Amino acid sequence: MSANYPIELSFKISTLANDFVAKDASGTTIAYVRQKMFKLIDEIVVFADESKSKELYRIAANKWLDFSATYNFTTSDGKEIGKVARKGWRSVWKARYEVFAPSGEPSLLIQEENPWTKVLDALLNEVPILNLFSGYMFNPGYTVSRTDGTQVVLLKKQPSFFGRKFRIIKHADFLDGEEERTLLALMMMILLERRRG
């Protein structure tokens, strides 16, 4: 999976499933992400486009509905290419995820920039009428960095109704295999964080 940045992610609001489309800077669809609904173990399928005719990847949890689950990335032919895991109870306040290479070594860290954004968004969502505008006022950001501290990309929620648009901005060239793992980890993280509110 390689793309021209920035990448725009847009959730579908017309379906019951938790689906979104990823488009690169030229407007070309690079992925269609579909979360399988009503399953005890989270499973996400990444397709080449909205026709869902070509499967690219699967992301599957290693446990049933568990806060500390690890999500494994596999290609359509079953080859494991990495995984992402929420970083313990520290993630309750400020979202933190570790991304692992196929060898099991930690390679990247995803961190929420400002946890107060989520708190203020949750408070505004409790106020009738004003809750319609929370998607325009509070837009969290998540940085993806290497273990040496180099920032690779930034994921930023964009102003929109229902919190349905995100942008991935590239800050550094990717090392071997990093782009694939980064994009898959962010796709999974967005679904988990939207569930949290």
Secondary structure, 3 states (H helix, E strand, C coil): CCCCCCEEEEECCCCCCEEEEEECCCCCEEEEEEECCCCCCCEEEEECCCCCCCEEEEEEECCCCCCCCEEEEEECCCCEEEEEEECHHHHCCCCEEEEECCCCCEEEEEEECCHHHHHHHHHHCCCCCHHHHHHHHCCCEEEEEECCCCEEEEEEECCCHHHCEEEEEECCCCCCCHHHHHHHHHHHHHHHHHHHC
